Amino acid sequence: MGLVRDNLHVHTLAVLYLAFPPPESRRIAQKFDLHYTPKHGSWLNMCEIEWAVLARRCLGQRLPDCLQVETVLDAWEEQRNQAHTSVTWRFTTETARTRLARLYPELPS
């Protein structure tokens, strides 16, 4: 199971030891593959984009059972990883200032 974590120091697997006895905490912690998010950048937007692509390409069809869902998702993930798919950001600072002008204060010159 993958676990996406941010880089805040307060988010560690050590919190499991606050909730469970040590053997149970270790058992649970070993089930996770940790994926750290970038220190800078909009990682949440990238996740949302990937979920949207997944929904459009894979989940817009009827799948008869969980095994078929897993098979389709595994194939999609493999294809995305082999293609080294990345996000191309087109929303620049200049674009943001134009489209979101109402949110930027006007400073006296």
N, C-alpha and C positions, 0 to 999 in steps of 0.2 A: 504494500500500500504506500503510495506517495504522500508525503506531507510537505506542503509549501509553507515556508516560514519566512517571516521578515527578519531583519537584522537587529532588532531590538534585543538587548541583553536579557530582558525579562522573560523572553520566550524560549525556554529550554525544556528538554525532556525531564529535567530535574523536578519539574512540578508534579510529575507522576508520583514521585516519592512522598509528596505531601498528601496525596489522595489514596495511595495504595501501599500495602506492605512491600518491602524491597523485592522479593521474588516475583510478585505480580507486576510491579513497575518495570522490572527488567524484561519480563516476558512481553509486555505491551510495547516497550521501547524498541525491542528487536524486530517488531513487525513493520516499523516505519523505515522508508527510504527518505532521508531528509533532502529537500531541495531549497537552498537558500535563495532569496530574492536579491536582485541587484541593489547595491547601496543607493544608487541614483537611477532615475528613470521611472517610467510609468509601467511597472511590471503588472499592475492590476489591469491596465488597459490591454496589455498583450494577452493576458489570460482570458479576458472577455472576448477578444478577437478570436482566439483559438476555439473557445466554446461556441461562438457563433458559426465558425466554419464547420466544426464538428456537427452541430445541430443541422445545418443546411445540407451537408454532404452525406451524413450517416443516419441521423435520427429522424429524418423526414419520411421514413418508410416504416411499414409495419414489420416488426421482427417477432417471430412466433414464440421465442423463449429466451431466457437469460444467456444460454450458451451461444445462440446466434448473435445476440447483442455483443457479447464478449468477443466473438470471432470478428465481427464487423469493426469494432473499436480497435482491436489489435492490428488488423490490416491497415486501417486508417493511420494509426500511430506510426507503424513501420514505414508507410509511404511518406508521411510528413518528415520523419527523422532522416530517411534516406535522401530526401530532396533538400535537406538543410534549410527548410522553410524559415523565413524570418519576417519580421514586421518592417515595412517601409513607412516611416513617418513622413507625412506630407503637411502636417500642421506645424508651421514654423512660428517663431515668435512674432514675426511681422504679420503673418496671417491672423494670429490670435489678437494682436492689437487692432487689426481692422475689423474682424468679426465680433470681437468682444469689447469694442471701444467704450461701451457704457460702463464697463467694470474698471476701466483704467482712469485714475484721476487726472485731471488736467493740471499741470504744474505751471505756476507763473514763470515767465521767462526772465 
